[in-house]
Amino acid sequence: MDETVVTLKGITKAFPGVVALDRIDFDLRVGEIHALVGKNGAGKSTLISVISGNQVPDRGEVLYGSGSATGVHQFPPVATVYQESTLFPNLSIADNVFSGDEPTDSLSMVKTREKIRETERMLALFNLNVSPSAPILSISPAEQKVVEILRAVRRNCRVLILDEPTATLALRESYRLFELLKGIRETRVGIIYISHRLEEIFQVADRVTVLRDGRIQGTNDVRDITINQLVSMMVGQQTNLERIQRRERTRSAPDRTPVLDVQGITHHHHKFREITFSVFPGEILGIIGLTGAGKTELARTLFGLERLEGGRIRLGGKAVTLRRPQQAIGQGIVYVTESRKSDGLFLDMTIRDNIAAPVLEEVSGGLGFLSTKRMEKRVMETIEKFDISTTGGRQVVNTLSGGNQQKVLLGIWLQLRPRVLMVDEPTVGIDVTSKGEIFQLLRRIADSGTAVILISSETKEVINHSDRILTLYNGRKTGDFPADQVDENVLLEYISGLREADR
């Protein structure tokens, strides 16, 4: 694998006030999976924009195979699969695979049968047993990610860039994706693999390059480096990943009077059935399951976004009805969505506007007009309390790193002083250091007396940062036990339906 498909020499790229890339040397070999890691803001996005031709470097040279290019290029084809889906949800699998490049006859009519046959062939090559005519929304997130990759591969790309491809996938789905990538590698495609899940780098990649503050910190074969060495290169000091990931269990037992008591609830479309659990003030309850287990639907139902078919919910010992989010918020239950960019934040608005949105009455002066003084005070309190790295309250949220966006989202909801805080996949797309900060923040929130429900598909996250763990499989509760009495292998058995506690 000595032949290179892309070589970068001395690449520098600056934006107003920041040098995003500083004299970068990087190469991607034919038929290799090259991992690219670094904290949010390290320069990864700018680097892949230069490689794909979307950004022109200020200095340096980009070589493609034996040629070079300084801007948008035609050879070799570079395809990027982003963390956020770029599929058309209302179209079929075949329509998405061929989007923008459909086969046509002499009358410019689409050759539908040919498109279906070719899609069927490609799906079979990658062991995806679904119909080409099936709507995208009818298949799992993992299968949707495969469709995005097939769309790129079908166009004979020589460079495939994957940005956080497993961010929304469960463990089993991630393994399936890894096998797909290894098959693509055999076709002499060079793959750049970006991920904050450092453990998977050692499962799928051949080499790994670390970026920090726009500079290369090193490139190594994965067999020649440890995960702790990677973390140290990323953060700039000797750091132990286990210490970042693991919290100390040295806190007192929570109040044993449940703030939320759920008895035998069933989703109106049976996405979950007869679920019973309690969560206590000062406790972090981890809820984990594979994709389709019903964990997100459970949270959305408790927040009044989806309907119940049966069961009972008590808050502070009192029966409550939660048919709308306004009712849930009024009872002290808030939900931090998994999709912070599409459902949680006003990305094109400032931090100040986002923080003020749910508390307009509190930051208003006389006659209902907004009080600039009150707004600024509230914003500064939130920025300081949640340690948001920003130039100020007038910074647009979309320009923040993923970790700081997540802190803003938590800050928005915690202004309401909830009794129950539900957070759904709070560390998706966030670097290892920011993950540690988010979990420290959740622990402080719990220590203040709030009951925290942590929804995650990451086994290590719920083991290391929960007091108790609820496991779901196919809409059913399979276990409920203290987090310090279970290991990762046992947890995998419970979420895979191979093991179930007595009920």
BASENU-794930 format. One record per residue (C-alpha): x, y, z. Coordinates in steps of 0.5 Angstrom, whole numbers, padded with zeros to 4 digits, always signed. Last residue first. Layout:
XYZ ...
This chain:
-0079-0019+0072 -0073-0024+0072 -0067-0021+0069 -0066-0022+0061 -0060-0025+0057 -0059-0026+0050 -0064-0020+0048 -0058-0016+0045 -0059-0011+0050 -0058-0016+0056 -0052-0019+0053 -0048-0013+0051 -0049-0011+0059 -0046-0017+0061 -0040-0016+0056 -0039-0009+0059 -0039-0010+0066 -0045-0010+0071 -0045-0009+0079 -0042-0002+0079 -0048+0001+0074 -0053-0002+0079 -0059-0006+0076 -0065-0006+0072 -0065-0011+0066 -0069-0014+0060 -0074-0008+0059 -0078-0009+0053 -0079-0005+0046 -0074-0010+0042 -0069-0010+0048 -0068-0005+0053 -0063-0004+0059 -0064+0000+0065 -0058+0002+0069 -0056+0005+0075 -0051+0010+0078 -0049+0012+0071 -0043+0015+0069 -0038+0010+0068 -0043+0004+0066 -0047+0008+0062 -0042+0011+0058 -0038+0005+0057 -0044+0001+0054 -0045+0007+0049 -0052+0007+0046 -0054+0012+0050 -0060+0015+0054 -0058+0019+0061 -0064+0020+0065 -0062+0025+0071 -0066+0026+0077 -0064+0033+0079 -0062+0034+0087 -0056+0039+0086 -0052+0033+0085 -0055+0031+0079 -0053+0037+0076 -0046+0037+0078 -0046+0030+0075 -0049+0032+0068 -0043+0037+0068 -0038+0032+0070 -0041+0028+0064 -0041+0034+0059 -0034+0036+0061 -0031+0029+0060 -0035+0028+0053 -0031+0035+0051 -0024+0032+0052 -0026+0026+0048 -0029+0030+0042 -0036+0031+0041 -0040+0028+0035 -0045+0024+0039 -0044+0026+0047 -0051+0028+0049 -0054+0021+0046 -0061+0023+0049 -0061+0027+0055 -0067+0027+0060 -0067+0032+0066 -0072+0031+0071 -0074+0036+0077 -0073+0041+0072 -0070+0048+0074 -0073+0052+0068 -0066+0055+0066 -0063+0048+0066 -0066+0047+0059 -0063+0053+0055 -0056+0051+0059 -0056+0044+0057 -0057+0046+0049 -0051+0051+0050 -0047+0046+0053 -0049+0041+0047 -0047+0047+0042 -0040+0048+0046 -0038+0040+0045 -0040+0041+0038 -0036+0046+0037 -0039+0053+0036 -0040+0057+0029 -0047+0054+0029 -0049+0058+0035 -0047+0065+0033 -0043+0069+0037 -0047+0075+0041 -0047+0072+0048 -0039+0072+0048 -0033+0070+0044 -0034+0063+0046 -0032+0057+0050 -0038+0055+0054 -0036+0054+0062 -0043+0051+0064 -0044+0056+0069 -0040+0062+0066 -0044+0062+0059 -0050+0061+0063 -0049+0067+0068 -0047+0071+0062 -0053+0069+0058 -0058+0071+0064 -0054+0078+0065 -0054+0080+0058 -0062+0078+0058 -0063+0082+0064 -0060+0088+0062 -0063+0088+0055 -0070+0088+0058 -0074+0085+0053 -0081+0089+0052 -0087+0086+0055 -0090+0093+0058 -0085+0093+0063 -0078+0089+0063 -0077+0082+0059 -0072+0077+0061 -0077+0073+0065 -0082+0073+0060 -0078+0071+0055 -0075+0065+0059 -0075+0059+0053 -0072+0063+0048 -0067+0067+0052 -0062+0062+0052 -0062+0061+0044 -0062+0069+0043 -0056+0070+0047 -0052+0064+0044 -0054+0068+0037 -0058+0065+0032 -0056+0061+0025 -0056+0055+0029 -0063+0055+0033 -0062+0049+0037 -0065+0043+0039 -0069+0040+0033 -0064+0040+0027 -0058+0041+0030 -0059+0038+0037 -0061+0032+0034 -0061+0027+0041 -0066+0032+0044 -0065+0035+0051 -0072+0033+0054 -0075+0037+0060 -0079+0034+0066 -0081+0039+0071 -0089+0039+0071 -0090+0045+0067 -0085+0042+0062 -0088+0036+0062 -0095+0039+0060 -0092+0044+0055 -0089+0038+0052 -0096+0035+0051 -0100+0029+0053 -0097+0028+0059 -0102+0026+0065 -0099+0026+0072 -0101+0022+0078 -0098+0024+0084 -0092+0021+0088 -0087+0026+0086 -0088+0025+0079 -0093+0019+0078 -0094+0016+0071 -0099+0010+0069 -0100+0005+0064 -0103+0005+0057 -0103+0007+0050 -0099+0012+0051 -0098+0018+0046 -0091+0021+0043 -0089+0028+0044 -0091+0029+0051 -0084+0029+0055 -0085+0022+0058 -0087+0020+0051 -0081+0023+0047 -0076+0019+0053 -0079+0012+0051 -0079+0014+0044 -0071+0015+0045 -0070+0008+0048 -0075+0004+0044 -0070-0002+0042 -0070+0000+0035 -0062+0002+0035 -0059-0002+0041 -0061-0001+0048 -0059+0003+0054 -0062+0007+0059 -0057+0010+0064 -0061+0013+0071 -0057+0019+0074 -0059+0020+0081 -0059+0026+0085 -0067+0026+0086 -0069+0019+0084 -0071+0015+0078 -0077+0009+0078 -0078+0004+0073 -0083+0000+0069 -0084-0001+0062 -0090-0005+0059 -0089-0005+0052 -0084+0000+0048 -0085+0002+0040 -0092-0001+0041 -0095+0004+0036 -0099+0007+0042 -0093+0006+0047 -0094+0002+0053 -0093+0004+0060 -0093-0001+0066 -0091+0003+0072 -0087+0009+0071 -0085+0013+0078 -0081+0020+0077 -0079+0023+0083 -0077+0017+0087 -0076+0017+0095 -0070+0014+0096 -0066+0020+0096 -0059+0019+0093 -0053+0015+0096 -0047+0019+0098 -0042+0020+0093 -0035+0016+0092 -0037+0013+0085 -0031+0016+0082 -0032+0018+0074 -0029+0014+0069 -0028+0017+0061 -0023+0022+0063 -0019+0017+0068 -0020+0011+0063 -0017+0016+0057 -0011+0017+0061 -0008+0024+0060 +0000+0026+0059 -0001+0033+0056 -0003+0036+0049 -0010+0034+0048 -0010+0030+0042 -0003+0027+0043 -0005+0025+0050 -0011+0022+0047 -0007+0018+0042 -0002+0016+0047 -0008+0013+0052 -0011+0009+0046 -0004+0006+0044 +0000+0006+0038 +0005+0002+0034 -0001-0003+0032 -0005+0003+0029 +0001+0005+0024 +0003+0012+0026 +0002+0019+0024 +0004+0025+0029 +0002+0032+0032 +0000+0035+0025 -0002+0042+0026 -0009+0046+0026 -0010+0047+0034 -0009+0039+0035 -0009+0034+0029 -0007+0026+0030 -0006+0022+0024 -0008+0014+0025 -0006+0008+0020 -0009+0002+0018 -0016+0003+0021 -0022-0001+0023 -0022-0004+0030 -0016+0000+0033 -0020+0007+0030 -0026+0004+0034 -0023+0005+0041 -0023+0012+0039 -0030+0014+0038 -0029+0021+0036 -0029+0019+0029 -0026+0021+0022 -0024+0016+0017 -0021+0018+0011 -0021+0012+0006 -0017+0010+0000 -0021+0006-0005 -0016+0000-0008 -0023-0004-0009 -0020-0008-0003 -0022-0002+0001 -0029-0003+0000 -0029-0009+0003 -0026-0007+0009 -0031-0001+0009 -0037-0006+0009 -0034-0010+0015 -0033-0004+0019 -0041-0002+0017 -0043-0009+0020 -0039-0008+0027 -0042-0001+0027 -0049-0004+0027 -0047-0009+0033 -0045-0003+0037 -0051+0002+0036 -0050+0007+0030 -0052+0015+0031 -0044+0017+0031 -0042+0011+0027 -0040+0015+0021 -0037+0020+0024 -0034+0024+0018 -0033+0019+0012 -0028+0021+0007 -0028+0016+0001 -0022+0018-0004 -0022+0014-0011 -0029+0015-0012 -0032+0010-0018 -0039+0014-0018 -0042+0008-0015 -0038+0008-0009 -0041+0015-0007 -0048+0012-0007 -0046+0006-0004 -0043+0010+0002 -0050+0014+0003 -0054+0007+0002 -0049+0004+0008 -0051+0010+0012 -0058+0009+0011 -0057+0001+0013 -0054+0003+0020 -0060+0008+0021 -0065+0003+0020 -0069+0002+0014 -0077+0004+0012 -0075+0012+0012 -0071+0011+0006 -0077+0008+0002 -0076+0001-0001 -0076+0000-0008 -0069-0002-0008 -0071-0008-0003 -0067-0010+0003 -0062-0015+0004 -0056-0011+0005 -0050-0016+0004 -0045-0011+0001 -0045-0014-0006 -0053-0016-0005 -0054-0008-0004 -0050-0007-0010 -0053-0012-0015 -0060-0009-0013 -0058-0002-0014 -0056-0004-0021 -0063-0008-0022 -0067-0002-0020 -0063+0003-0024 -0064-0001-0030 -0071-0002-0029 -0072+0005-0028 -0069+0008-0034 -0070+0015-0033 -0073+0018-0040 -0068+0023-0043 -0071+0021-0050 -0064+0017-0052 -0065+0013-0046 -0063+0015-0038 -0059+0013-0033 -0060+0017-0026 -0054+0021-0024 -0057+0027-0019 -0059+0022-0014 -0057+0015-0017 -0056+0011-0010 -0062+0016-0007 -0067+0014-0012 -0065+0007-0011 -0066+0007-0004 -0073+0010-0005 -0075+0017-0004 -0078+0021+0002 -0072+0021+0006 -0068+0024+0001 -0061+0023+0004 -0056+0028+0006 -0055+0025+0013 -0051+0029+0018 -0045+0025+0020 -0042+0027+0013 -0041+0022+0007 -0035+0025+0003 -0034+0023-0004 -0027+0025-0008 -0027+0023-0015 -0019+0023-0018 -0019+0027-0022 -0025+0032-0023 -0022+0038-0019 -0024+0044-0015 -0018+0048-0013 -0011+0048-0013 -0010+0041-0017 -0004+0036-0018 -0002+0030-0022 +0001+0023-0020 -0004+0021-0015 -0008+0027-0013 -0003+0032-0011 -0005+0038-0006 +0001+0043-0005 +0002+0049+0000 +0000+0056+0001 -0007+0059+0002 -0011+0053+0001 -0017+0053-0003 -0023+0050+0000 -0028+0045-0003 -0023+0041-0007 -0025+0035-0003 -0018+0035+0000 -0018+0042+0002 -0025+0041+0005 -0022+0035+0009 -0017+0039+0012 -0022+0044+0014 -0026+0039+0017 -0021+0036+0021 -0018+0043+0024 -0017+0042+0031 -0023+0045+0033 -0027+0039+0036 -0021+0035+0039 -0017+0031+0034 -0017+0024+0030 -0016+0023+0022 -0016+0015+0021 -0013+0012+0015 -0017+0006+0012 -0012+0004+0006 -0013+0001-0001 -0009+0007-0004 -0005+0011+0001 -0007+0017+0004 -0002+0023+0005 -0001+0028+0010 +0004+0034+0011 +0000+0040+0014 +0004+0047+0014 -0001+0050+0019 -0009+0049+0018 -0014+0053+0021 -0010+0059+0023 -0015+0064+0026 -0017+0071+0027 -0020+0071+0020 -0019+0065+0017 -0013+0061+0015 -0011+0055+0011 -0004+0052+0010 -0002+0046+0007 +0006+0044+0007 +0005+0038+0002 -0001+0034+0002 -0001+0027-0002 -0007+0024-0004 -0008+0017-0008 -0001+0014-0005 +0002+0008-0008 +0006+0005-0002 +0000+0000+0000 
